[in-house]
Amino acid sequence: MHNFGLIGAAGYIAPRHMKAIKETGNNLVAALDLYDSVGIIDSYFPRADFFTEPERFDRHMDKLRRAGNGRIDYLSICSPNYLHDAHIRMALRNDAHAICEKPLVLNPWNVEALAQIEEETGKKIYTILQLRHHPAIMALKEKIDNGPKDKTYDIDLTYITSRGNWYYRSWKGNLEKSGGVATNIGVHFFDMLTWIFGDSTENIVHLSRPDRASGFLQLKQARVRWFLSINAETLPPEIKAKGQTTFRSITVDGEEIEFSGGFTDLHTVSYQKIVEGKGYGLTDARGSVDIVYSIRNQQEQEGDGKRHALAKG
């Protein structure tokens, strides 16, 4: 059994991490969040210590480390994107491995700096790339790996997940803190696509707005037209008619890849791989960090031939 700490206990994604810690037979000993609406902890680890001040949480980790008994082995990071880098450093400074949600960091140079700290401390930095564990995605990768190496596939990626007005008042609506829509809701798709079809060689942005983004990626074996949105008005009419607020679609050469289900246990699978020493690390996360950094630092460009259908007009 390993001891875990967790930062961001009040966040949306934190319960998946608590569940994964529990289901892999490990123990959450301490959690941190600026907000105290964290009753969800009682469903998993009611005896965990809880802090609302980072300084006191850092001090607690240090005390446990020095005492030896009960020290934190892994620190799970579910905090806002712009704090990931600092919280990863907190983990390694306290002699713990870091497990960080996507995006690992916002800027490519942060990855390089963290690699140096990882080498200095001997501790590992892991990231949650759960789509790589999805059965349908794994099957697609196997198919591409076993297919012709000189083939270039045509891909359309569409992901619309409706968000209310709160979004724009939160850190997620702040470009400097979240990285924007492409980072918030798209980074795991870009990771998945580059994992299967190879590195990006061209990255064009056709649309960049607070509520949506769209563009084109040329990968080693794929041409990707992508559209991401948090605005319910961009949902296809047939989806609106059903009363649904989310639409997810990936087509490869016109064929739909069905992966709408099977998400509930992917964090648990990720944690199992990590504690076995087989988790995804800095090198694995670098490609998607580069892509979303490039997207948010580009101006909108023309390119109708490579433009996603929902980005036209």
Order of alpha helices (4+ residues) and beta strands (2+ residues): beta-alpha-beta-beta-alpha-beta-alpha-beta-alpha-beta-alpha-beta-alpha-alpha-alpha-beta-beta-beta-alpha-beta-beta-alpha-alpha
